[in-house]
Amino acid sequence: MISFLSSKPKIILGSASSSRKKIMDDLASQYGFNYTVKTADIDEKAIRFQDPHQLVLALGHAKRDAILSKLAAETSTSGSISSSEDHNTNAYLITCDQVVVHGGRILEKPENENECREFIRGYGESPASTVGSVVCTSLSTGRSYEEVDVSHIHIATIPEEVITKLVEEGACMWCAGGLMIEHPLVSPYIQKIEGTEDGVRGLSKALVTKLLLEAQGHERSLSF
């Protein structure tokens, strides 16, 4: 990671998720880079695939394309690429998406409180899996590097009164499958995670750093 540290890349996180921001904060602190946040504001429900891997990658691509269009519009309006820190030979856009797979179903953000209750209640019956994509795009070459991260979570039965508190609080309504393993009301019921906690929370640190290194390595080879 020495070359990565010394190059001080500029990174855009294409997500409004507070959980992903916290994970990126940890990475930024660990490796000494800065990042900004831009949101894609796409209609995620308009993109449908039955395979969860295809779905999260397609959503990661759609978010990438929407944010790149925003950046291009900002550049056009300003009239100079130098006015935008995002147009840089050492700048990268990270977009991502995640779904929960449980009982043969793809679970996205709950449509309503009853669906959220159903999702959370079901996790005590059989393990759930998270399937998340990370798409790293070089803003100088336009090339993307991508991968899917999968984790499996074993959860004990969560009491109804705890589920009610979670739903009334509301934060779970913004998470795929209503799943928040880091929540103080949920964490006591987590029995085992096959994978990584950050991957389950929506952004794999190992995958982000791997793809950033791949992108930088490819750009470095092009310069010779």
Secondary structure as the mmCIF struct_conf table of DSSP 4:
data_model
#
loop_
_struct_conf.conf_type_id
_struct_conf.id
_struct_conf.beg_label_comp_id
_struct_conf.beg_label_asym_id
_struct_conf.beg_label_seq_id
_struct_conf.end_label_comp_id
_struct_conf.end_label_asym_id
_struct_conf.end_label_seq_id
HELX_RH_AL_P HELX_RH_AL_P1 ILE A 2 SER A 7
STRN STRN1 LYS A 10 LEU A 13
HELX_RH_AL_P HELX_RH_AL_P2 SER A 18 TYR A 31
TURN_TY1_P TURN_TY1_P1 GLY A 32 GLY A 32
STRN STRN2 ASN A 34 VAL A 37
HELX_RH_3T_P HELX_RH_3T_P1 GLU A 44 ALA A 46
BEND BEND1 GLN A 50 ASP A 51
HELX_RH_AL_P HELX_RH_AL_P3 PRO A 52 SER A 78
TURN_TY1_P TURN_TY1_P2 GLY A 79 GLY A 79
HELX_RH_3T_P HELX_RH_3T_P2 ILE A 81 SER A 83
TURN_TY1_P TURN_TY1_P3 GLU A 85 ASP A 86
BEND BEND2 HIS A 87 HIS A 87
TURN_TY1_P TURN_TY1_P4 THR A 89 ASN A 90
STRN STRN3 ALA A 91 HIS A 102
TURN_TY1_P TURN_TY1_P5 GLY A 103 GLY A 104
STRN STRN4 ARG A 105 LEU A 107
BEND BEND3 LYS A 109 LYS A 109
BEND BEND4 GLU A 111 ASN A 112
HELX_RH_AL_P HELX_RH_AL_P4 GLU A 113 GLY A 122
TURN_TY1_P TURN_TY1_P6 TYR A 123 GLU A 125
BEND BEND5 SER A 126 SER A 126
STRN STRN5 ALA A 128 SER A 138
TURN_TY1_P TURN_TY1_P7 LEU A 139 THR A 141
STRN STRN6 SER A 144 ILE A 155
HELX_LH_PP_P HELX_LH_PP_P1 ALA A 156 PRO A 159
HELX_RH_AL_P HELX_RH_AL_P5 GLU A 160 GLU A 169
HELX_RH_3T_P HELX_RH_3T_P3 ALA A 171 TRP A 174
BEND BEND6 CYS A 175 CYS A 175
HELX_RH_3T_P HELX_RH_3T_P4 ALA A 176 GLY A 178
TURN_TY1_P TURN_TY1_P8 ILE A 181 GLU A 182
BEND BEND7 HIS A 183 HIS A 183
TURN_TY1_P TURN_TY1_P9 PRO A 184 VAL A 186
HELX_RH_3T_P HELX_RH_3T_P5 SER A 187 TYR A 189
STRN STRN7 ILE A 190 GLU A 194
BEND BEND8 GLY A 195 GLY A 195
HELX_RH_AL_P HELX_RH_AL_P6 GLU A 197 VAL A 200
TURN_TY1_P TURN_TY1_P10 ARG A 201 GLY A 202
HELX_RH_AL_P HELX_RH_AL_P7 LYS A 205 LEU A 222
TURN_TY1_P TURN_TY1_P11 SER A 223 SER A 223
#
